Amino acid sequence: MAGVLQCNSNDPQQQSDKDMKTLKNNTSPSSPTSIQTTTSAMLTGTSLKDTLTSDPQTWYNSSLVSVTQITSSGLKLLFDTSVQMRSLVKQNGGGDDRFRNKILASVFYEASTRTSCSFQCAMMRLGGKVIHVDGNGNTSASKKGESLSDTIQCLQCYTDVTVLRHGTTGTITDIVENGRLSKPVLNAGDGIGEHPTQALLDLFTIVDEISFTANDEPLVITLLGDLKHGRTVHSLAKLLVRAQSYLKRPLVLRYCSPPSLVMPQHVQEYVANFSSSTTDVKQEEYTSGTEESVKKAMTKAHVLYVTRVQKERFDKEQDYAAVKGTYKINAEIMSHAPSKMIVMHPLPRVDEIHTEVDSDPRAVYFKQMENGMYVRMAILALVLGNSSS
Protein backbone atom coordinates (compact mmCIF):
# COMPACT_ATOMS: atom_id res chain seq x y z
CA MET A 1 0.00 0.00 0.00
CA ALA A 2 1.42 3.36 -1.00
CA GLY A 3 2.52 5.44 1.93
CA VAL A 4 2.97 2.46 4.25
CA LEU A 5 6.41 1.31 5.35
CA GLN A 6 6.48 -2.39 6.24
CA CYS A 7 8.52 -3.58 9.22
CA ASN A 8 8.74 -6.97 10.90
CA SER A 9 8.31 -8.14 14.46
CA ASN A 10 7.13 -11.24 16.28
CA ASP A 11 5.62 -12.29 19.57
CA PRO A 12 5.63 -15.88 20.91
CA GLN A 13 2.05 -15.62 22.27
CA GLN A 14 0.55 -16.26 19.70
CA GLN A 15 -30.75 -28.44 25.82
CA SER A 16 -33.74 -27.03 24.91
CA ASP A 17 -35.11 -23.52 24.65
CA LYS A 18 -36.22 -23.70 28.23
CA ASP A 19 -32.56 -23.15 28.97
CA MET A 20 -33.26 -19.53 28.05
CA LYS A 21 -33.17 -17.47 31.21
CA THR A 22 -33.35 -13.84 32.15
CA LEU A 23 -30.21 -12.63 33.92
CA LYS A 24 -31.36 -10.33 36.69
CA ASN A 25 -29.62 -7.03 37.28
CA ASN A 26 -28.52 -8.27 40.69
CA THR A 27 -26.76 -11.32 39.28
CA SER A 28 -24.62 -12.77 42.04
CA PRO A 29 -21.02 -13.70 41.29
CA SER A 30 -20.37 -17.33 40.55
CA SER A 31 -17.14 -19.25 40.12
CA PRO A 32 -16.78 -19.81 36.37
CA THR A 33 -13.50 -20.93 34.89
CA SER A 34 -10.95 -19.51 32.43
CA ILE A 35 -11.84 -16.08 31.06
CA GLN A 36 -14.98 -15.96 33.18
CA THR A 37 -12.89 -15.56 36.31
CA THR A 38 -11.50 -12.32 34.90
CA THR A 39 -13.04 -9.12 36.16
CA SER A 40 -13.74 -6.08 34.04
CA ALA A 41 -11.45 -4.05 36.29
CA MET A 42 -8.57 -6.38 35.46
CA LEU A 43 -9.22 -5.93 31.75
CA THR A 44 -9.71 -2.18 31.64
CA GLY A 45 -7.66 -0.85 34.54
CA THR A 46 -8.78 1.47 37.29
CA SER A 47 -7.74 4.86 35.93
CA LEU A 48 -9.38 4.52 32.52
CA LYS A 49 -13.05 5.11 33.29
CA ASP A 50 -15.31 7.89 31.99
CA THR A 51 -12.37 9.99 30.81
CA LEU A 52 -13.47 10.77 27.23
CA THR A 53 -16.30 13.31 27.18
CA SER A 54 -17.86 15.92 24.89
CA ASP A 55 -14.87 18.17 25.56
CA PRO A 56 -12.36 17.55 22.73
CA GLN A 57 -9.52 18.29 25.15
CA THR A 58 -10.30 15.07 27.04
CA TRP A 59 -9.52 13.13 23.85
CA TYR A 60 -6.34 14.98 22.92
CA ASN A 61 -3.25 12.77 23.38
CA SER A 62 -5.39 10.15 25.16
CA SER A 63 -5.12 6.41 24.65
CA LEU A 64 -8.20 4.32 23.94
CA VAL A 65 -8.09 0.86 25.47
CA SER A 66 -11.70 0.23 26.54
CA VAL A 67 -15.23 1.40 25.81
CA THR A 68 -15.54 2.12 29.55
CA GLN A 69 -13.54 5.32 28.96
CA ILE A 70 -16.25 6.93 26.83
CA THR A 71 -19.18 8.81 28.37
CA SER A 72 -22.48 9.27 26.55
CA SER A 73 -21.53 12.85 25.71
CA GLY A 74 -18.17 11.62 24.44
CA LEU A 75 -19.99 9.10 22.27
CA LYS A 76 -22.04 11.88 20.70
CA LEU A 77 -18.89 13.87 19.95
CA LEU A 78 -17.26 10.83 18.35
CA PHE A 79 -20.29 9.97 16.21
CA ASP A 80 -20.80 13.58 15.12
CA THR A 81 -17.14 13.65 14.08
CA SER A 82 -17.58 10.30 12.28
CA VAL A 83 -20.43 11.75 10.23
CA GLN A 84 -18.16 14.66 9.31
CA MET A 85 -15.49 12.18 8.20
CA ARG A 86 -17.99 10.31 6.03
CA SER A 87 -18.94 13.57 4.34
CA LEU A 88 -15.26 14.42 3.89
CA VAL A 89 -14.62 11.13 2.09
CA LYS A 90 -17.80 10.96 0.04
CA GLN A 91 -18.39 14.60 -0.82
CA ASN A 92 -15.14 16.50 -0.38
CA GLY A 93 -12.55 14.73 -2.48
CA GLY A 94 -11.84 11.68 -0.33
CA GLY A 95 -9.94 13.33 2.51
CA ASP A 96 -7.62 16.20 3.41
CA ASP A 97 -4.04 16.80 4.56
CA ARG A 98 -4.47 17.81 8.21
CA PHE A 99 -2.02 15.06 9.27
CA ARG A 100 0.57 15.63 6.52
CA ASN A 101 3.38 15.69 9.11
CA LYS A 102 2.01 12.89 11.31
CA ILE A 103 2.96 9.20 11.36
CA LEU A 104 0.95 6.27 12.74
CA ALA A 105 2.63 3.08 13.99
CA SER A 106 0.49 0.03 13.19
CA VAL A 107 1.73 -2.77 15.48
CA PHE A 108 -0.02 -6.14 15.16
CA TYR A 109 1.04 -9.24 17.08
CA GLU A 110 -2.06 -11.08 15.83
CA ALA A 111 -3.43 -11.37 12.31
CA SER A 112 -5.64 -8.57 11.00
CA THR A 113 -7.04 -7.37 7.71
CA ARG A 114 -9.98 -5.03 8.34
CA THR A 115 -8.75 -3.31 11.53
CA SER A 116 -5.21 -2.86 10.24
CA CYS A 117 -6.21 -1.66 6.78
CA SER A 118 -9.01 0.63 7.94
CA PHE A 119 -6.71 2.36 10.46
CA GLN A 120 -4.05 2.76 7.77
CA CYS A 121 -6.61 4.16 5.31
CA ALA A 122 -8.05 6.42 8.01
CA MET A 123 -4.62 7.95 8.66
CA MET A 124 -3.77 8.25 4.98
CA ARG A 125 -7.10 9.86 4.03
CA LEU A 126 -6.26 12.58 6.55
CA GLY A 127 -2.86 13.15 4.98
CA GLY A 128 -0.75 11.09 7.38
CA LYS A 129 1.71 8.26 6.87
CA VAL A 130 1.94 4.77 8.37
CA ILE A 131 4.67 2.35 9.40
CA HIS A 132 3.45 -1.21 9.90
CA VAL A 133 5.06 -3.69 12.29
CA ASP A 134 4.08 -7.23 11.33
CA GLY A 135 3.89 -9.64 14.26
CA ASN A 136 4.46 -12.58 11.90
CA GLY A 137 7.80 -11.24 10.67
CA ASN A 138 11.19 -12.84 11.07
CA THR A 139 13.26 -9.94 12.41
CA SER A 140 12.06 -8.59 15.69
CA ALA A 141 12.96 -6.87 18.91
CA SER A 142 10.80 -9.33 20.84
CA LYS A 143 12.86 -12.27 19.50
CA LYS A 144 15.86 -10.58 21.07
CA GLY A 145 14.08 -10.38 24.42
CA GLU A 146 12.89 -6.76 24.33
CA SER A 147 9.78 -5.99 26.35
CA LEU A 148 6.66 -4.76 24.58
CA SER A 149 6.83 -1.56 26.61
CA ASP A 150 10.32 -0.81 25.31
CA THR A 151 9.24 -1.58 21.73
CA ILE A 152 6.31 0.84 21.93
CA GLN A 153 8.41 3.53 23.61
CA CYS A 154 10.98 3.24 20.82
CA LEU A 155 8.31 3.52 18.13
CA GLN A 156 6.93 6.59 19.87
CA CYS A 157 10.28 8.26 19.31
CA TYR A 158 9.47 8.23 15.58
CA THR A 159 5.66 8.38 15.42
CA ASP A 160 2.66 10.27 16.78
CA VAL A 161 0.12 7.53 17.59
CA THR A 162 0.25 3.74 17.91
CA VAL A 163 -2.44 1.22 16.96
CA LEU A 164 -1.67 -1.99 18.87
CA ARG A 165 -3.09 -5.52 18.72
CA HIS A 166 -1.79 -8.16 21.11
CA GLY A 167 -2.67 -11.77 21.83
CA THR A 168 -2.69 -11.52 25.62
CA THR A 169 -5.75 -10.10 27.34
CA GLY A 170 -4.98 -7.03 29.45
CA THR A 171 -1.57 -6.37 27.89
CA ILE A 172 -2.58 -3.11 26.21
CA THR A 173 -4.18 -1.77 29.39
CA ASP A 174 -0.99 -2.56 31.28
CA ILE A 175 1.18 -0.84 28.68
CA VAL A 176 -0.96 2.29 28.79
CA GLU A 177 -1.17 2.47 32.58
CA ASN A 178 2.38 1.38 33.45
CA GLY A 179 4.49 1.68 30.30
CA ARG A 180 5.68 5.30 30.72
CA LEU A 181 4.26 6.22 27.32
CA SER A 182 4.09 9.80 26.06
CA LYS A 183 1.76 9.40 23.07
CA PRO A 184 -1.63 7.75 22.42
CA VAL A 185 -2.08 4.00 22.04
CA LEU A 186 -5.29 2.69 20.44
CA ASN A 187 -6.39 -0.83 21.32
CA ALA A 188 -6.94 -2.86 18.15
CA GLY A 189 -7.82 -6.01 20.09
CA ASP A 190 -6.24 -7.70 23.11
CA GLY A 191 -6.65 -11.46 23.14
CA ILE A 192 -10.21 -12.31 24.15
CA GLY A 193 -10.56 -9.09 26.14
CA GLU A 194 -11.79 -6.01 24.29
CA HIS A 195 -11.90 -4.46 20.82
CA PRO A 196 -13.18 -0.94 21.52
CA THR A 197 -12.93 0.59 18.05
CA GLN A 198 -14.89 -2.36 16.62
CA ALA A 199 -17.65 -1.82 19.20
CA LEU A 200 -17.73 1.89 18.37
CA LEU A 201 -18.14 1.28 14.64
CA ASP A 202 -20.76 -1.36 15.43
CA LEU A 203 -22.83 1.05 17.51
CA PHE A 204 -22.38 3.79 14.90
CA THR A 205 -23.79 1.36 12.32
CA ILE A 206 -26.73 0.41 14.55
CA VAL A 207 -27.62 4.06 15.17
CA ASP A 208 -27.23 4.81 11.46
CA GLU A 209 -29.40 1.92 10.27
CA ILE A 210 -32.20 1.45 12.81
CA SER A 211 -35.44 3.44 12.75
CA PHE A 212 -37.78 3.14 15.73
CA THR A 213 -41.57 3.33 15.59
CA ALA A 214 -42.02 4.48 19.20
CA ASN A 215 -39.96 6.44 21.69
CA ASP A 216 -40.19 3.69 24.31
CA GLU A 217 -39.52 0.81 21.92
CA PRO A 218 -36.72 -1.36 23.37
CA LEU A 219 -33.57 -1.85 21.30
CA VAL A 220 -33.25 -5.64 20.98
CA ILE A 221 -29.77 -6.92 20.09
CA THR A 222 -29.14 -10.64 19.53
CA LEU A 223 -25.47 -11.62 19.84
CA LEU A 224 -24.89 -15.01 18.20
CA GLY A 225 -22.00 -17.46 18.09
CA ASP A 226 -18.71 -17.59 19.99
CA LEU A 227 -19.49 -15.21 22.84
CA LYS A 228 -16.81 -16.66 25.11
CA HIS A 229 -13.83 -15.72 22.93
CA GLY A 230 -15.37 -12.83 20.97
CA ARG A 231 -13.74 -9.61 22.14
CA THR A 232 -16.01 -7.71 19.74
CA VAL A 233 -19.16 -8.78 21.59
CA HIS A 234 -17.54 -8.19 24.99
CA SER A 235 -16.89 -4.57 24.08
CA LEU A 236 -20.24 -4.13 22.33
CA ALA A 237 -22.29 -5.38 25.29
CA LYS A 238 -20.45 -2.97 27.61
CA LEU A 239 -20.80 -0.08 25.18
CA LEU A 240 -24.53 -0.65 24.64
CA VAL A 241 -25.33 -0.50 28.35
CA ARG A 242 -23.15 2.59 28.77
CA ALA A 243 -24.90 4.27 25.84
CA GLN A 244 -28.37 4.23 27.40
CA SER A 245 -28.57 7.97 27.96
CA TYR A 246 -27.41 8.46 24.36
CA LEU A 247 -29.85 5.91 22.90
CA LYS A 248 -32.72 7.02 25.18
CA ARG A 249 -34.57 3.71 25.13
CA PRO A 250 -34.72 0.36 26.96
CA LEU A 251 -32.21 -2.32 25.95
CA VAL A 252 -32.54 -6.09 25.60
CA LEU A 253 -29.33 -8.08 25.10
CA ARG A 254 -29.84 -11.66 23.96
CA TYR A 255 -26.88 -14.04 24.17
CA CYS A 256 -27.30 -17.00 21.79
CA SER A 257 -24.45 -19.53 21.86
CA PRO A 258 -23.56 -23.18 22.44
CA PRO A 259 -23.38 -23.98 26.18
CA SER A 260 -19.56 -24.02 26.08
CA LEU A 261 -19.28 -20.59 24.44
CA VAL A 262 -21.55 -18.41 26.60
CA MET A 263 -20.95 -14.74 27.29
CA PRO A 264 -18.34 -14.51 30.10
CA GLN A 265 -19.69 -13.88 33.57
CA HIS A 266 -17.58 -10.74 34.00
CA VAL A 267 -19.28 -9.14 30.97
CA GLN A 268 -22.75 -10.11 32.19
CA GLU A 269 -21.93 -8.71 35.61
CA TYR A 270 -20.56 -5.47 34.14
CA VAL A 271 -23.83 -4.97 32.25
CA ALA A 272 -25.89 -5.81 35.34
CA ASN A 273 -23.85 -3.62 37.69
CA PHE A 274 -23.78 -0.65 35.33
CA SER A 275 -27.55 -0.76 35.05
CA SER A 276 -29.27 1.45 37.59
CA SER A 277 -32.85 2.03 38.67
CA THR A 278 -33.15 4.53 35.83
CA THR A 279 -31.65 2.23 33.21
CA ASP A 280 -33.92 -0.41 31.69
CA VAL A 281 -31.64 -3.23 30.58
CA LYS A 282 -32.42 -6.92 30.36
CA GLN A 283 -30.07 -9.79 29.52
CA GLU A 284 -31.26 -13.16 28.20
CA GLU A 285 -29.46 -16.40 27.32
CA TYR A 286 -30.36 -18.92 24.62
CA THR A 287 -27.93 -21.83 24.92
CA SER A 288 -29.54 -24.89 23.32
CA GLY A 289 -27.42 -24.54 20.17
CA THR A 290 -30.32 -25.25 17.82
CA GLU A 291 -31.80 -23.53 14.79
CA GLU A 292 -35.02 -23.11 16.74
CA SER A 293 -33.19 -21.18 19.45
CA VAL A 294 -31.86 -18.77 16.81
CA LYS A 295 -35.35 -18.15 15.51
CA LYS A 296 -36.62 -17.46 19.02
CA ALA A 297 -33.68 -15.18 19.80
CA MET A 298 -34.48 -13.17 16.65
CA THR A 299 -38.08 -12.47 17.70
CA LYS A 300 -38.68 -8.70 17.53
CA ALA A 301 -34.90 -8.17 17.27
CA HIS A 302 -33.49 -5.05 15.64
CA VAL A 303 -30.00 -6.49 15.22
CA LEU A 304 -28.62 -9.99 14.70
CA TYR A 305 -24.89 -9.73 15.40
CA VAL A 306 -23.18 -12.91 14.20
CA THR A 307 -19.66 -14.04 15.19
CA ARG A 308 -17.54 -16.90 13.98
CA VAL A 309 -16.32 -19.69 16.23
CA GLN A 310 -12.68 -18.75 16.73
CA LYS A 311 -10.63 -21.85 16.01
CA GLU A 312 -7.40 -20.15 17.07
CA ARG A 313 -8.70 -19.75 20.66
CA PHE A 314 -9.17 -23.48 21.28
CA ASP A 315 -6.46 -25.59 22.90
CA LYS A 316 -7.91 -28.85 21.59
CA GLU A 317 -9.04 -29.53 18.03
CA GLN A 318 -11.87 -31.77 19.26
CA ASP A 319 -13.32 -28.95 21.34
CA TYR A 320 -13.46 -26.74 18.26
CA ALA A 321 -14.90 -29.54 16.13
CA ALA A 322 -17.70 -30.03 18.66
CA VAL A 323 -19.05 -26.48 18.17
CA LYS A 324 -18.01 -25.36 14.69
CA GLY A 325 -20.94 -24.88 12.36
CA THR A 326 -23.44 -24.79 15.24
CA TYR A 327 -25.22 -21.81 13.68
CA LYS A 328 -25.57 -21.02 10.00
CA ILE A 329 -27.56 -17.99 8.92
CA ASN A 330 -29.07 -18.62 5.51
CA ALA A 331 -32.06 -17.51 3.45
CA GLU A 332 -34.38 -19.94 5.24
CA ILE A 333 -33.42 -18.60 8.68
CA MET A 334 -33.78 -15.04 7.41
CA SER A 335 -37.32 -15.80 6.26
CA HIS A 336 -38.23 -16.02 9.97
CA ALA A 337 -36.47 -12.77 10.90
CA PRO A 338 -38.18 -9.40 11.40
CA SER A 339 -38.44 -7.46 8.15
CA LYS A 340 -36.40 -4.53 9.48
CA MET A 341 -33.82 -6.49 11.48
CA ILE A 342 -30.25 -5.87 10.30
CA VAL A 343 -27.56 -8.55 10.17
CA MET A 344 -24.07 -7.58 11.31
CA HIS A 345 -20.76 -9.43 11.55
CA PRO A 346 -17.30 -8.13 12.55
CA LEU A 347 -15.78 -10.40 9.86
CA PRO A 348 -14.01 -12.51 8.78
CA ARG A 349 -16.74 -15.10 8.38
CA VAL A 350 -16.24 -18.81 7.81
CA ASP A 351 -19.59 -20.52 7.20
CA GLU A 352 -21.81 -18.88 9.81
CA ILE A 353 -23.45 -16.55 7.25
CA HIS A 354 -24.18 -18.03 3.84
CA THR A 355 -23.20 -15.83 0.90
CA GLU A 356 -26.83 -15.97 -0.28
CA VAL A 357 -27.61 -13.59 2.60
CA ASP A 358 -25.31 -10.93 1.11
CA SER A 359 -28.01 -9.80 -1.31
CA ASP A 360 -30.60 -9.44 1.48
CA PRO A 361 -31.08 -5.68 2.11
CA ARG A 362 -30.94 -6.44 5.84
CA ALA A 363 -27.31 -7.55 5.54
CA VAL A 364 -25.16 -4.55 6.49
CA TYR A 365 -21.81 -6.14 7.37
CA PHE A 366 -19.99 -4.53 4.46
CA LYS A 367 -21.50 -1.13 5.30
CA GLN A 368 -20.28 -1.88 8.82
CA MET A 369 -16.73 -2.26 7.52
CA GLU A 370 -16.96 1.01 5.60
CA ASN A 371 -18.19 2.77 8.72
CA GLY A 372 -15.12 1.46 10.52
CA MET A 373 -12.90 3.76 8.48
CA TYR A 374 -15.02 6.83 9.27
CA VAL A 375 -15.09 6.06 12.99
CA ARG A 376 -11.35 5.43 13.08
CA MET A 377 -10.73 8.66 11.18
CA ALA A 378 -12.75 10.43 13.87
CA ILE A 379 -10.80 8.76 16.68
CA LEU A 380 -7.48 9.77 15.11
CA ALA A 381 -8.73 13.31 14.56
CA LEU A 382 -9.76 13.61 18.21
CA VAL A 383 -6.68 12.04 19.84
CA LEU A 384 -4.30 13.95 17.58
CA GLY A 385 -6.13 17.19 18.31
CA ASN A 386 -7.40 18.10 14.87
CA SER A 387 -11.05 17.11 14.51
CA SER A 388 -11.67 19.85 11.95
CA SER A 389 -9.62 20.57 8.83
C-alpha positions in Angstrom: 0.0 0.0 0.0 1.4 3.4 -1.0 2.5 5.4 1.9 3.0 2.5 4.2 6.4 1.3 5.3 6.5 -2.4 6.2 8.5 -3.6 9.2 8.7 -7.0 10.9 8.3 -8.1 14.5 7.1 -11.2 16.3 5.6 -12.3 19.6 5.6 -15.9 20.9 2.0 -15.6 22.3 0.5 -16.3 19.7 -30.7 -28.4 25.8 -33.7 -27.0 24.9 -35.1 -23.5 24.6 -36.2 -23.7 28.2 -32.6 -23.2 29.0 -33.3 -19.5 28.1 -33.2 -17.5 31.2 -33.3 -13.8 32.1 -30.2 -12.6 33.9 -31.4 -10.3 36.7 -29.6 -7.0 37.3 -28.5 -8.3 40.7 -26.8 -11.3 39.3 -24.6 -12.8 42.0 -21.0 -13.7 41.3 -20.4 -17.3 40.5 -17.1 -19.3 40.1 -16.8 -19.8 36.4 -13.5 -20.9 34.9 -11.0 -19.5 32.4 -11.8 -16.1 31.1 -15.0 -16.0 33.2 -12.9 -15.6 36.3 -11.5 -12.3 34.9 -13.0 -9.1 36.2 -13.7 -6.1 34.0 -11.5 -4.1 36.3 -8.6 -6.4 35.5 -9.2 -5.9 31.7 -9.7 -2.2 31.6 -7.7 -0.8 34.5 -8.8 1.5 37.3 -7.7 4.9 35.9 -9.4 4.5 32.5 -13.1 5.1 33.3 -15.3 7.9 32.0 -12.4 10.0 30.8 -13.5 10.8 27.2 -16.3 13.3 27.2 -17.9 15.9 24.9 -14.9 18.2 25.6 -12.4 17.5 22.7 -9.5 18.3 25.2 -10.3 15.1 27.0 -9.5 13.1 23.8 -6.3 15.0 22.9 -3.2 12.8 23.4 -5.4 10.2 25.2 -5.1 6.4 24.7 -8.2 4.3 23.9 -8.1 0.9 25.5 -11.7 0.2 26.5 -15.2 1.4 25.8 -15.5 2.1 29.5 -13.5 5.3 29.0 -16.3 6.9 26.8 -19.2 8.8 28.4 -22.5 9.3 26.5 -21.5 12.8 25.7 -18.2 11.6 24.4 -20.0 9.1 22.3 -22.0 11.9 20.7 -18.9 13.9 20.0 -17.3 10.8 18.4 -20.3 10.0 16.2 -20.8 13.6 15.1 -17.1 13.6 14.1 -17.6 10.3 12.3 -20.4 11.8 10.2 -18.2 14.7 9.3 -15.5 12.2 8.2 -18.0 10.3 6.0 -18.9 13.6 4.3 -15.3 14.4 3.9 -14.6 11.1 2.1 -17.8 11.0 0.0 -18.4 14.6 -0.8 -15.1 16.5 -0.4 -12.6 14.7 -2.5 -11.8 11.7 -0.3 -9.9 13.3 2.5 -7.6 16.2 3.4 -4.0 16.8 4.6 -4.5 17.8 8.2 -2.0 15.1 9.3 0.6 15.6 6.5 3.4 15.7 9.1 2.0 12.9 11.3 3.0 9.2 11.4 0.9 6.3 12.7 2.6 3.1 14.0 0.5 0.0 13.2 1.7 -2.8 15.5 0.0 -6.1 15.2 1.0 -9.2 17.1 -2.1 -11.1 15.8 -3.4 -11.4 12.3 -5.6 -8.6 11.0 -7.0 -7.4 7.7 -10.0 -5.0 8.3 -8.7 -3.3 11.5 -5.2 -2.9 10.2 -6.2 -1.7 6.8 -9.0 0.6 7.9 -6.7 2.4 10.5 -4.1 2.8 7.8 -6.6 4.2 5.3 -8.0 6.4 8.0 -4.6 7.9 8.7 -3.8 8.2 5.0 -7.1 9.9 4.0 -6.3 12.6 6.5 -2.9 13.1 5.0 -0.8 11.1 7.4 1.7 8.3 6.9 1.9 4.8 8.4 4.7 2.4 9.4 3.4 -1.2 9.9 5.1 -3.7 12.3 4.1 -7.2 11.3 3.9 -9.6 14.3 4.5 -12.6 11.9 7.8 -11.2 10.7 11.2 -12.8 11.1 13.3 -9.9 12.4 12.1 -8.6 15.7 13.0 -6.9 18.9 10.8 -9.3 20.8 12.9 -12.3 19.5 15.9 -10.6 21.1 14.1 -10.4 24.4 12.9 -6.8 24.3 9.8 -6.0 26.4 6.7 -4.8 24.6 6.8 -1.6 26.6 10.3 -0.8 25.3 9.2 -1.6 21.7 6.3 0.8 21.9 8.4 3.5 23.6 11.0 3.2 20.8 8.3 3.5 18.1 6.9 6.6 19.9 10.3 8.3 19.3 9.5 8.2 15.6 5.7 8.4 15.4 2.7 10.3 16.8 0.1 7.5 17.6 0.3 3.7 17.9 -2.4 1.2 17.0 -1.7 -2.0 18.9 -3.1 -5.5 18.7 -1.8 -8.2 21.1 -2.7 -11.8 21.8 -2.7 -11.5 25.6 -5.7 -10.1 27.3 -5.0 -7.0 29.4 -1.6 -6.4 27.9 -2.6 -3.1 26.2 -4.2 -1.8 29.4 -1.0 -2.6 31.3 1.2 -0.8 28.7 -1.0 2.3 28.8 -1.2 2.5 32.6 2.4 1.4 33.4 4.5 1.7 30.3 5.7 5.3 30.7 4.3 6.2 27.3 4.1 9.8 26.1 1.8 9.4 23.1 -1.6 7.7 22.4 -2.1 4.0 22.0 -5.3 2.7 20.4 -6.4 -0.8 21.3 -6.9 -2.9 18.1 -7.8 -6.0 20.1 -6.2 -7.7 23.1 -6.7 -11.5 23.1 -10.2 -12.3 24.2 -10.6 -9.1 26.1 -11.8 -6.0 24.3 -11.9 -4.5 20.8 -13.2 -0.9 21.5 -12.9 0.6 18.0 -14.9 -2.4 16.6 -17.6 -1.8 19.2 -17.7 1.9 18.4 -18.1 1.3 14.6 -20.8 -1.4 15.4 -22.8 1.0 17.5 -22.4 3.8 14.9 -23.8 1.4 12.3 -26.7 0.4 14.6 -27.6 4.1 15.2 -27.2 4.8 11.5 -29.4 1.9 10.3 -32.2 1.4 12.8 -35.4 3.4 12.7 -37.8 3.1 15.7 -41.6 3.3 15.6 -42.0 4.5 19.2 -40.0 6.4 21.7 -40.2 3.7 24.3 -39.5 0.8 21.9 -36.7 -1.4 23.4 -33.6 -1.8 21.3 -33.2 -5.6 21.0 -29.8 -6.9 20.1 -29.1 -10.6 19.5 -25.5 -11.6 19.8 -24.9 -15.0 18.2 -22.0 -17.5 18.1 -18.7 -17.6 20.0 -19.5 -15.2 22.8 -16.8 -16.7 25.1 -13.8 -15.7 22.9 -15.4 -12.8 21.0 -13.7 -9.6 22.1 -16.0 -7.7 19.7 -19.2 -8.8 21.6 -17.5 -8.2 25.0 -16.9 -4.6 24.1 -20.2 -4.1 22.3 -22.3 -5.4 25.3 -20.4 -3.0 27.6 -20.8 -0.1 25.2 -24.5 -0.6 24.6 -25.3 -0.5 28.4 -23.2 2.6 28.8 -24.9 4.3 25.8 -28.4 4.2 27.4 -28.6 8.0 28.0 -27.4 8.5 24.4 -29.8 5.9 22.9 -32.7 7.0 25.2 -34.6 3.7 25.1 -34.7 0.4 27.0 -32.2 -2.3 25.9 -32.5 -6.1 25.6 -29.3 -8.1 25.1 -29.8 -11.7 24.0 -26.9 -14.0 24.2 -27.3 -17.0 21.8 -24.5 -19.5 21.9 -23.6 -23.2 22.4 -23.4 -24.0 26.2 -19.6 -24.0 26.1 -19.3 -20.6 24.4 -21.5 -18.4 26.6 -21.0 -14.7 27.3 -18.3 -14.5 30.1 -19.7 -13.9 33.6 -17.6 -10.7 34.0 -19.3 -9.1 31.0 -22.7 -10.1 32.2 -21.9 -8.7 35.6 -20.6 -5.5 34.1 -23.8 -5.0 32.3 -25.9 -5.8 35.3 -23.9 -3.6 37.7 -23.8 -0.7 35.3 -27.5 -0.8 35.0 -29.3 1.4 37.6 -32.8 2.0 38.7 -33.2 4.5 35.8 -31.6 2.2 33.2 -33.9 -0.4 31.7 -31.6 -3.2 30.6 -32.4 -6.9 30.4 -30.1 -9.8 29.5 -31.3 -13.2 28.2 -29.5 -16.4 27.3 -30.4 -18.9 24.6 -27.9 -21.8 24.9 -29.5 -24.9 23.3 -27.4 -24.5 20.2 -30.3 -25.3 17.8 -31.8 -23.5 14.8 -35.0 -23.1 16.7 -33.2 -21.2 19.5 -31.9 -18.8 16.8 -35.4 -18.1 15.5 -36.6 -17.5 19.0 -33.7 -15.2 19.8 -34.5 -13.2 16.6 -38.1 -12.5 17.7 -38.7 -8.7 17.5 -34.9 -8.2 17.3 -33.5 -5.1 15.6 -30.0 -6.5 15.2 -28.6 -10.0 14.7 -24.9 -9.7 15.4 -23.2 -12.9 14.2 -19.7 -14.0 15.2 -17.5 -16.9 14.0 -16.3 -19.7 16.2 -12.7 -18.7 16.7 -10.6 -21.9 16.0 -7.4 -20.1 17.1 -8.7 -19.7 20.7 -9.2 -23.5 21.3 -6.5 -25.6 22.9 -7.9 -28.9 21.6 -9.0 -29.5 18.0 -11.9 -31.8 19.3 -13.3 -29.0 21.3 -13.5 -26.7 18.3 -14.9 -29.5 16.1 -17.7 -30.0 18.7 -19.0 -26.5 18.2 -18.0 -25.4 14.7 -20.9 -24.9 12.4 -23.4 -24.8 15.2 -25.2 -21.8 13.7 -25.6 -21.0 10.0 -27.6 -18.0 8.9 -29.1 -18.6 5.5 -32.1 -17.5 3.5 -34.4 -19.9 5.2 -33.4 -18.6 8.7 -33.8 -15.0 7.4 -37.3 -15.8 6.3 -38.2 -16.0 10.0 -36.5 -12.8 10.9 -38.2 -9.4 11.4 -38.4 -7.5 8.1 -36.4 -4.5 9.5 -33.8 -6.5 11.5 -30.3 -5.9 10.3 -27.6 -8.5 10.2 -24.1 -7.6 11.3 -20.8 -9.4 11.5 -17.3 -8.1 12.5 -15.8 -10.4 9.9 -14.0 -12.5 8.8 -16.7 -15.1 8.4 -16.2 -18.8 7.8 -19.6 -20.5 7.2 -21.8 -18.9 9.8 -23.5 -16.5 7.3 -24.2 -18.0 3.8 -23.2 -15.8 0.9 -26.8 -16.0 -0.3 -27.6 -13.6 2.6 -25.3 -10.9 1.1 -28.0 -9.8 -1.3 -30.6 -9.4 1.5 -31.1 -5.7 2.1 -30.9 -6.4 5.8 -27.3 -7.6 5.5 -25.2 -4.5 6.5 -21.8 -6.1 7.4 -20.0 -4.5 4.5 -21.5 -1.1 5.3 -20.3 -1.9 8.8 -16.7 -2.3 7.5 -17.0 1.0 5.6 -18.2 2.8 8.7 -15.1 1.5 10.5 -12.9 3.8 8.5 -15.0 6.8 9.3 -15.1 6.1 13.0 -11.4 5.4 13.1 -10.7 8.7 11.2 -12.8 10.4 13.9 -10.8 8.8 16.7 -7.5 9.8 15.1 -8.7 13.3 14.6 -9.8 13.6 18.2 -6.7 12.0 19.8 -4.3 14.0 17.6 -6.1 17.2 18.3 -7.4 18.1 14.9 -11.0 17.1 14.5 -11.7 19.9 12.0 -9.6 20.6 8.8 
